[in-house]
Amino acid sequence: MRIVSVGHVVFALTMIGVGILGVVQGDFVQIWQPVPRAFPAREVLVWLCAAVSLVCGAGLLWRRTAAPAARVLFFYLLLWMIVFKLRFIFLAPLTEGSYQSNGENAVIVAGAWALYVMLAGEWDRRHLGFFSGKTGLRAARVLYALAMIAFGLSHFFYLNLTAPLVPAWLPWHVGFAYFTGSAYFVAGLAIIAGILAKPAAILSTLQMGLFTFLVWLPLALAGTITASQWGEFIVSWVLTAAAWVVADSYRDAGWIFANAQRRVQPATAG
C-alpha cells in the first residue's frame, strides 16, 4: 500500500463512499450535479460517475494502482468541470453563484490534482510533466485558492442564506457569516501569494470540516435533514476531504513562505 498522507486515505475512502452512494441511488450524487435531463446517454453517465468514483477511490489505496487511479480521477474530474460547470460562468458571468458552483468542483479537482502529483510515477513525469510536476501542484493550489475566494464572496453576496446556517447556540450569526467569508477570501489570497499559504490551506480545510460537522451533521442525526440539505452535507464532506489533500501538499513547505518547500514527494515507480 502506498499512502502519502492521512488526507490521501480520507479522500480515497470518500470517493469510494460517493461511488457506493451513486450505485445505491441510481442517480448522480450531488457533486456531479447538475446534468441536463436531455443530455445524451445520461443514464450511462450516472453509472460511469459511480464507477469512476468507486474504482479510482479503491485504486488510490494500493501501490500498483495508486498513480493510475489518481491520474484517471483527476482528468475525469477536470473534464467534468469543463463540460458541465464552466458553462455557468459564461451563461451568467455577473452572478456570484456561478463562481460558487464552480468553486465546489474546483476544490475537488484541486484535491485530486495534488494527490496525483504526490503519487505520480516516472511515466507520468515523463509524459504528463506539466500536470504531474511542481507546475501542476502550483496550478492545483491556485485553483483551490480561486475556489476559496469564490466561497468567501458567496458569504457576502448571499448573507441572507449563510447567516441562518450558523448553529443556533452560537451568537452573532451575521458576524460569523462575515468572519467565515473573510477567512475564505484571505486564505485564497494567501495561497496565491505563497505567503502564509500553509496555515491558510490548513485553516480553510478546518473551516470546511467544522461547517460539515456543526451545520449538516446535527440535522442528519436529528432526522430533520431535507433531501437538498443531505446533498449539501455530502458536498461539504467531499470538499473537506479534497481540501485535506491540498493542505497535506504543504507538509514540506515553510509556514510563512510556501516557496521554502524542500520537495514534492512523488511515488516511486512501480
C-alpha angles and dihedrals in degrees: 000000000000109000116171099179146348089259088058091060094043092049093047093050090046092055090048088053091049090051093049091047090051091053092048094047095040087216141082114294111231095263089065096049141148107042115159113250089230094054110128115258090002093160091052089051090053091059093041091056091048092048094048091049094047100040096041092044090054092042091056090066097059127072099227095047102032098092096044091045092051090047095051094043094049096048092043092052091045092050090047092054092048095048102037108021113034091061089073091063091052092045095047109015093162095051113094091206089070090062093042090055092048089045091062092055091041091060091052092046090048091051093049090045094051090048091049090055091050092049100037116127132203094283092055094046091049100044104024101030096147092056099036102042138065092291090056092050091050090050091050091052092048090050089052091048092053088052090053090053090050091049091050093051091048089060089059098039094046100033091140089062098038102048095057089057092065107105113264093237091063119083128225099033094181090048091052090049091053092044096051091044091052090047092055092046095049091045090056092051092047093052093049091048093045090228116123085350094142096056089040091056092045095047094045089053090049090050092053090047093051090049089053095049100036100042112025104025096059089052091050093048092047091052092233096108116121125221090257092049090047088057090050090050091055093047091048092053094046089050090051092051092048092046089051089061091050090050090049089055088069095057092110094039127101118261092235106026117036091200088070086077109134099205149338111241110224120183117259116254114271 
